[in-house]
């Protein structure tokens, strides 16, 4: 009886998911026949209006499902979610396969998966509904958490590479190379997040932005205090006509001091962090090895003398 109920619940859930996806992904009908030919001549036809057999399998089957789940996630998300995700992608370095639309589509599919798992484990009951809501909400916000974690890791790596990158910039500028050429050399010869950020700054300058505007945009993507100080110094030097080499030398010295202070801070935290592994893992084993034989002998003496009496 329980197996039949579970099977019926899964079938009903699958039908519900299918109806939701189809209802969300349905669009107004595209022109056909002569109207479609005129639309093609006018250049207003899109990939969705092409013949289905001409599209690849991913466009015919996977894309409508992702698009439907994206619309569902967009309707359930609060206002400003798209802008927040776009900002998070900028801070995470804009990974190649991920866009805002894909993240929203994944959020919608994870929401449906969470609802299905909740009903599967909790059955059709109050507990099942609560589990479905819990799993659905947890999986729905899982991409946001992963994106935030990726941005944090990238910021940490940026903080580690900043001093070395400033050294390269300082050497190039003091050797007589222009500042833009030094930035280009850093973008080409170094690895890491700062290399991509400097390449983006150069691209924005080539597209018409001033140097100050391009570096200010970089400061919005990289929220580290050290990077903001460096960008503020570069922007002020550009506006006031201060020699860039002198500014870079001072910034390099400051970054070295900050890097040394952070290393000392991490070293001071080790004594606190190692306390819990000592108490929970090392000390119990030491007590067993050192006190264990003595405790066994004491127990043997106590019980042995009691038996003799």
C-alpha positions as CSV (number, residue, x, y, z in Angstrom):
1,X,0.0,0.0,0.0
2,X,2.8,2.4,0.9
3,X,4.7,1.6,-2.3
4,X,1.5,2.3,-4.4
5,X,1.1,5.6,-2.6
6,X,4.7,6.6,-3.2
7,X,4.4,5.7,-6.9
8,X,1.2,7.6,-7.3
9,X,2.8,10.6,-5.6
10,X,5.8,10.5,-7.8
11,X,3.7,10.3,-10.9
12,X,1.5,13.2,-9.8
13,X,4.6,15.2,-9.0
14,X,6.2,14.5,-12.4
15,X,2.9,15.5,-14.2
16,X,2.8,18.7,-12.1
17,X,6.4,19.6,-13.0
18,X,5.7,18.9,-16.7
19,X,2.6,21.1,-16.6
20,X,4.5,23.9,-14.9
21,X,7.4,23.8,-17.3
22,X,5.1,23.7,-20.3
23,X,2.9,26.5,-19.0
24,X,5.9,28.8,-18.3
25,X,7.8,28.0,-21.5
26,X,4.8,28.4,-23.8
27,X,5.1,31.6,-26.0
28,X,2.8,33.3,-28.5
29,X,2.7,31.4,-31.8
30,X,5.3,32.5,-34.4
31,X,4.3,33.5,-37.9
32,X,4.1,30.7,-40.5
33,X,3.8,30.5,-44.3
34,X,4.0,33.7,-46.1
35,X,4.2,35.7,-42.9
36,X,7.2,33.8,-41.8
37,X,8.9,34.4,-45.2
38,X,8.3,38.1,-44.9
39,X,9.6,38.1,-41.4
40,X,12.8,36.3,-42.6
41,X,13.2,38.9,-45.3
42,X,12.8,41.8,-42.9
43,X,15.3,40.1,-40.5
44,X,13.0,40.0,-37.5
45,X,13.0,36.2,-37.2
46,X,15.0,34.7,-34.3
47,X,16.2,31.2,-33.4
48,X,12.9,30.4,-31.8
49,X,11.1,31.1,-35.1
50,X,13.3,28.8,-37.2
51,X,12.2,25.3,-38.2
52,X,12.6,22.9,-35.2
53,X,14.5,20.3,-37.1
54,X,17.1,22.9,-38.1
55,X,18.0,23.6,-34.5
56,X,20.4,21.4,-32.5
57,X,19.1,19.0,-29.8
58,X,20.1,21.4,-27.0
59,X,18.0,24.1,-28.5
60,X,15.0,21.9,-29.1
61,X,14.8,20.1,-25.8
62,X,17.1,21.5,-23.1
63,X,16.7,25.2,-23.9
64,X,12.9,25.4,-23.4
65,X,13.2,23.6,-20.1
66,X,16.0,26.0,-18.9
67,X,14.0,29.0,-20.2
68,X,10.9,27.9,-18.4
69,X,12.8,27.3,-15.1
70,X,14.4,30.7,-15.5
71,X,11.1,32.4,-15.8
72,X,9.8,30.5,-12.7
73,X,12.9,31.6,-10.7
74,X,12.6,35.2,-11.9
75,X,9.0,35.4,-10.8
76,X,9.8,33.9,-7.3
77,X,12.9,36.0,-6.8
78,X,12.7,39.4,-5.1
79,X,13.4,42.6,-7.0
80,X,17.0,43.4,-7.8
81,X,18.1,39.7,-8.0
82,X,19.3,40.0,-11.6
83,X,21.5,43.0,-10.7
84,X,22.8,41.3,-7.6
85,X,23.8,38.2,-9.6
86,X,25.4,40.3,-12.3
87,X,27.5,42.1,-9.6
88,X,28.4,38.8,-8.0
89,X,29.5,37.4,-11.4
90,X,31.7,40.5,-11.9
91,X,33.3,39.9,-8.4
92,X,33.8,36.2,-9.3
93,X,35.5,37.0,-12.5
94,X,32.6,36.2,-14.9
95,X,33.3,32.4,-15.3
96,X,33.0,31.5,-19.0
97,X,30.0,29.1,-18.9
98,X,27.9,31.1,-16.5
99,X,25.6,34.0,-17.1
100,X,22.7,35.5,-15.2
101,X,20.1,33.7,-17.3
102,X,21.8,30.3,-16.8
103,X,22.0,30.8,-13.0
104,X,18.4,31.7,-12.9
105,X,17.5,28.6,-14.9
106,X,19.6,26.4,-12.6
107,X,17.8,28.0,-9.6
108,X,14.4,27.2,-11.0
109,X,15.4,23.6,-11.7
110,X,16.9,23.2,-8.2
111,X,13.7,24.5,-6.7
112,X,11.6,21.9,-8.5
113,X,14.2,19.2,-7.5
114,X,14.0,20.3,-3.9
115,X,10.2,20.1,-3.9
116,X,10.4,16.6,-5.4
117,X,12.9,15.4,-2.8
118,X,10.8,16.8,0.0
119,X,7.7,15.0,-1.1
120,X,9.7,11.8,-1.8
121,X,11.1,11.6,1.7
122,X,8.2,13.0,3.6
123,X,5.3,11.5,1.6
124,X,2.0,13.4,0.9
125,X,1.6,14.9,4.4
126,X,2.3,17.9,6.5
127,X,5.9,16.7,7.1
128,X,6.3,16.1,3.4
129,X,5.1,19.6,2.6
130,X,7.5,21.1,5.2
131,X,10.4,19.1,3.8
132,X,9.5,20.1,0.3
133,X,9.5,23.8,1.3
134,X,12.8,23.4,3.2
135,X,14.6,21.5,0.4
136,X,13.2,23.8,-2.3
137,X,14.3,27.0,-0.5
138,X,17.8,25.5,0.3
139,X,18.5,24.4,-3.3
140,X,17.0,27.6,-4.7
141,X,19.5,29.7,-2.8
142,X,22.4,27.3,-3.3
143,X,23.7,29.0,-6.5
144,X,23.8,32.3,-4.7
145,X,25.9,30.8,-1.9
146,X,28.3,29.2,-4.4
147,X,28.7,32.4,-6.3
148,X,29.4,34.3,-3.1
149,X,32.0,31.7,-2.1
150,X,33.7,32.0,-5.6
151,X,33.8,35.7,-5.3
152,X,35.4,35.5,-1.8
153,X,38.1,33.0,-3.1
154,X,38.9,35.4,-6.0
155,X,39.2,38.4,-3.6
156,X,41.6,36.4,-1.4
157,X,43.8,35.5,-4.4
158,X,43.7,39.1,-5.6
159,X,45.0,40.2,-2.2
160,X,47.9,37.8,-2.3
161,X,48.9,38.7,-5.9
162,X,48.6,42.5,-5.5
163,X,52.1,43.2,-4.1
164,X,53.8,41.1,-6.8
165,X,51.8,42.8,-9.5
166,X,52.7,46.2,-8.2
167,X,56.3,45.2,-8.2
168,X,56.1,44.4,-11.9
169,X,54.3,47.7,-12.6
170,X,56.9,49.7,-10.7
171,X,59.8,48.0,-12.5
172,X,58.3,48.5,-15.9
173,X,57.4,52.2,-15.3
174,X,60.8,53.0,-13.8
175,X,62.5,51.4,-16.8
176,X,60.9,54.0,-19.0
177,X,57.8,52.2,-20.2
178,X,54.4,54.0,-20.2
179,X,51.8,53.2,-17.6
180,X,49.4,51.7,-20.1
181,X,52.2,49.6,-21.6
182,X,53.2,48.4,-18.1
183,X,49.5,47.4,-17.5
184,X,49.5,45.5,-20.8
185,X,52.7,43.7,-19.9
186,X,51.2,42.7,-16.5
187,X,48.0,41.5,-18.2
188,X,50.0,39.3,-20.6
189,X,52.8,38.0,-18.4
190,X,51.1,37.3,-15.1
191,X,48.4,34.9,-14.0
192,X,45.5,35.3,-11.6
193,X,42.5,37.6,-11.2
194,X,44.5,40.9,-11.4
195,X,45.7,39.9,-14.9
196,X,42.1,39.6,-16.1
197,X,41.1,42.9,-14.3
198,X,44.0,44.8,-16.0
199,X,43.1,43.4,-19.4
200,X,39.5,44.5,-18.9
201,X,40.7,48.0,-17.8
202,X,42.7,48.3,-21.1
203,X,39.7,47.1,-23.1
204,X,37.5,49.7,-21.5
205,X,40.1,52.4,-22.2
206,X,40.2,51.3,-25.9
207,X,36.4,51.5,-26.0
208,X,36.5,55.2,-25.0
209,X,36.6,55.4,-21.2
210,X,39.1,57.5,-19.4
211,X,41.8,55.9,-17.3
212,X,40.1,57.1,-14.1
213,X,36.7,55.7,-15.2
214,X,38.2,52.3,-16.1
215,X,40.0,52.0,-12.8
216,X,37.0,53.1,-10.9
217,X,35.0,50.3,-12.5
218,X,37.7,47.9,-11.4
219,X,37.3,49.2,-7.9
220,X,33.6,48.3,-8.0
221,X,34.4,44.8,-9.0
222,X,37.3,44.2,-6.5
223,X,36.2,45.4,-3.1
224,X,39.4,44.9,-1.3
225,X,40.6,47.9,0.7
226,X,44.2,47.6,-0.6
227,X,42.9,47.6,-4.2
228,X,40.7,50.6,-3.6
229,X,43.6,52.5,-2.1
230,X,45.8,51.7,-5.1
231,X,43.0,52.8,-7.5
232,X,42.4,56.0,-5.6
233,X,46.1,56.8,-5.8
234,X,46.2,56.1,-9.5
235,X,43.1,58.2,-10.2
236,X,44.4,61.1,-8.2
237,X,47.8,60.9,-9.9
238,X,46.1,60.9,-13.3
239,X,44.0,64.0,-12.4
240,X,46.8,66.0,-10.7
241,X,49.6,65.1,-13.0
242,X,51.7,63.4,-10.3
243,X,54.5,61.0,-11.7
244,X,53.1,57.5,-11.8
245,X,56.4,55.9,-10.9
246,X,56.6,57.7,-7.5
247,X,53.0,56.7,-6.7
248,X,53.6,53.1,-7.7
249,X,56.8,53.0,-5.5
250,X,54.8,54.2,-2.5
251,X,51.9,51.9,-3.1
252,X,54.3,48.9,-3.4
253,X,55.9,49.7,-0.1
254,X,52.5,50.1,1.5
255,X,51.3,46.7,0.0
256,X,54.4,45.0,1.4
257,X,53.6,46.3,4.9
258,X,50.0,45.3,4.6
259,X,51.0,41.8,3.4
260,X,53.4,41.4,6.4
261,X,50.8,42.5,8.8
262,X,48.3,40.0,7.4
263,X,50.8,37.2,7.7
264,X,51.5,38.2,11.4
265,X,47.7,38.3,12.0
266,X,47.3,34.8,10.6
267,X,50.2,33.5,12.7
268,X,48.6,35.0,15.9
269,X,45.4,33.1,15.1
270,X,47.1,29.7,14.9
271,X,47.3,29.3,18.7
272,X,43.6,29.8,19.0
273,X,42.7,27.6,16.0
274,X,44.9,24.7,17.2
275,X,43.3,24.6,20.6
276,X,40.2,22.7,19.6
277,X,42.0,19.9,17.6
278,X,44.3,19.5,20.6
279,X,41.4,19.1,23.1
280,X,39.2,16.9,20.9
281,X,41.7,14.7,19.0
282,X,45.3,14.8,20.4
283,X,44.7,15.0,24.2
284,X,42.2,12.1,24.4
285,X,44.6,9.8,22.5
286,X,47.5,10.8,24.8
287,X,45.4,10.2,27.9
288,X,44.5,6.7,26.7
289,X,48.1,5.9,25.9
290,X,49.6,7.4,29.1
291,X,46.9,6.8,31.7
292,X,45.3,3.7,30.2
293,X,47.8,1.1,31.5
294,X,47.9,2.6,34.9
295,X,44.1,2.7,35.1
296,X,43.9,-0.9,34.1
297,X,46.4,-2.0,36.8
298,X,44.6,0.0,39.4
299,X,41.3,-1.7,38.5
300,X,43.0,-5.1,38.6
301,X,44.4,-4.4,42.0
302,X,41.1,-3.0,43.4
303,X,39.0,-5.9,42.1
304,X,41.6,-8.5,42.8
305,X,42.0,-7.4,46.4
306,X,38.2,-7.3,46.8
307,X,37.9,-10.8,45.5
308,X,40.6,-12.0,47.9
309,X,38.7,-10.5,50.8
